[in-house]
Amino acid sequence: MTRLTAAFWVAAYRRRLELHDIPAFVVAHGDDTAGAVLVKSNTLDGRATVFQRSFDLMSGARVWTVLAEGAEADCDAAIARQRGFDPDLWVIEVEDRAGRHLLDEDGLAE
């Protein structure tokens, strides 16, 4: 199975968010081909959730899991730690008061 490049996935994800009038920004531009992606869902009230892609051990499917959740400063610290391990990491910040991030929609786990 052919995998999407990170840059292509990020562009498609941002477009999908745009179609739902959900602002999103590339906070850190990772490796275009194979960079991992973190998504920070910012509810604009001082709280956030950071999602990372991982594999479901039972099915082998790619899924989004919570890396950090709570105070925005704590989430930013978790992102900084991850970027310290992986400088090729992409970070996308989604800003939506309702917490919409669309990661639970079909096609976004690839």
DOGURO-85697 format. One record per residue (C-alpha): chain; x, y, z. Coordinates in steps of 0.02 Angstrom, whole numbers, always signed. Layout:
// DOGURO-85697
ATOM, unit, px, py, pz
ATOM, A, X, Y, Z
...
***
This chain:
// DOGURO-85697
ATOM, unit, px, py, pz
ATOM, A, +0, +0, +0
ATOM, A, +66, +171, -47
ATOM, A, +74, +295, +96
ATOM, A, +41, +480, +81
ATOM, A, +184, +598, +110
ATOM, A, +171, +702, +269
ATOM, A, +162, +864, +169
ATOM, A, +18, +797, +63
ATOM, A, -77, +735, +217
ATOM, A, -55, +903, +306
ATOM, A, -116, +999, +153
ATOM, A, -269, +886, +136
ATOM, A, -307, +898, +323
ATOM, A, -295, +1088, +321
ATOM, A, -410, +1094, +170
ATOM, A, -539, +983, +256
ATOM, A, -534, +1096, +409
ATOM, A, -551, +1249, +297
ATOM, A, -709, +1176, +219
ATOM, A, -784, +1171, +396
ATOM, A, -724, +1349, +436
ATOM, A, -603, +1284, +567
ATOM, A, -440, +1383, +574
ATOM, A, -279, +1281, +574
ATOM, A, -96, +1331, +567
ATOM, A, +67, +1241, +535
ATOM, A, +164, +1280, +694
ATOM, A, +312, +1170, +649
ATOM, A, +352, +1110, +472
ATOM, A, +424, +936, +479
ATOM, A, +499, +823, +349
ATOM, A, +395, +833, +189
ATOM, A, +406, +648, +152
ATOM, A, +402, +550, +313
ATOM, A, +382, +671, +457
ATOM, A, +265, +621, +598
ATOM, A, +119, +736, +635
ATOM, A, +51, +804, +800
ATOM, A, -115, +897, +803
ATOM, A, -148, +1020, +943
ATOM, A, -333, +1056, +968
ATOM, A, -343, +1227, +1052
ATOM, A, -514, +1275, +1123
ATOM, A, -456, +1455, +1153
ATOM, A, -496, +1447, +1339
ATOM, A, -322, +1402, +1402
ATOM, A, -349, +1216, +1373
ATOM, A, -292, +1102, +1233
ATOM, A, -272, +922, +1179
ATOM, A, -125, +854, +1079
ATOM, A, -155, +704, +966
ATOM, A, -26, +589, +889
ATOM, A, -46, +449, +763
ATOM, A, -6, +275, +824
ATOM, A, -51, +95, +786
ATOM, A, -193, +1, +868
ATOM, A, -107, -155, +934
ATOM, A, -260, -265, +909
ATOM, A, -304, -217, +730
ATOM, A, -142, -142, +666
ATOM, A, -241, +8, +605
ATOM, A, -174, +185, +623
ATOM, A, -271, +284, +752
ATOM, A, -260, +453, +836
ATOM, A, -219, +447, +1022
ATOM, A, -204, +583, +1153
ATOM, A, -24, +630, +1191
ATOM, A, -68, +771, +1313
ATOM, A, -225, +856, +1376
ATOM, A, -260, +998, +1495
ATOM, A, -182, +1169, +1517
ATOM, A, -119, +1238, +1353
ATOM, A, +53, +1272, +1428
ATOM, A, +68, +1089, +1478
ATOM, A, +19, +1035, +1303
ATOM, A, +147, +1153, +1228
ATOM, A, +280, +1079, +1343
ATOM, A, +233, +903, +1284
ATOM, A, +250, +960, +1103
ATOM, A, +420, +1038, +1140
ATOM, A, +480, +875, +1218
ATOM, A, +424, +777, +1064
ATOM, A, +510, +901, +948
ATOM, A, +668, +878, +1051
ATOM, A, +662, +692, +1008
ATOM, A, +605, +715, +828
ATOM, A, +654, +876, +736
ATOM, A, +562, +812, +580
ATOM, A, +395, +822, +673
ATOM, A, +251, +922, +602
ATOM, A, +139, +1017, +724
ATOM, A, -32, +1077, +667
ATOM, A, -132, +1189, +783
ATOM, A, -321, +1186, +761
ATOM, A, -418, +1327, +844
ATOM, A, -600, +1292, +880
ATOM, A, -699, +1338, +1036
ATOM, A, -804, +1180, +1017
ATOM, A, -649, +1072, +1005
ATOM, A, -683, +1011, +828
ATOM, A, -528, +936, +748
ATOM, A, -606, +811, +625
ATOM, A, -476, +677, +664
ATOM, A, -618, +554, +695
ATOM, A, -677, +569, +515
ATOM, A, -642, +436, +385
ATOM, A, -479, +451, +291
ATOM, A, -379, +549, +419
ATOM, A, -287, +405, +501
ATOM, A, -182, +369, +346
***
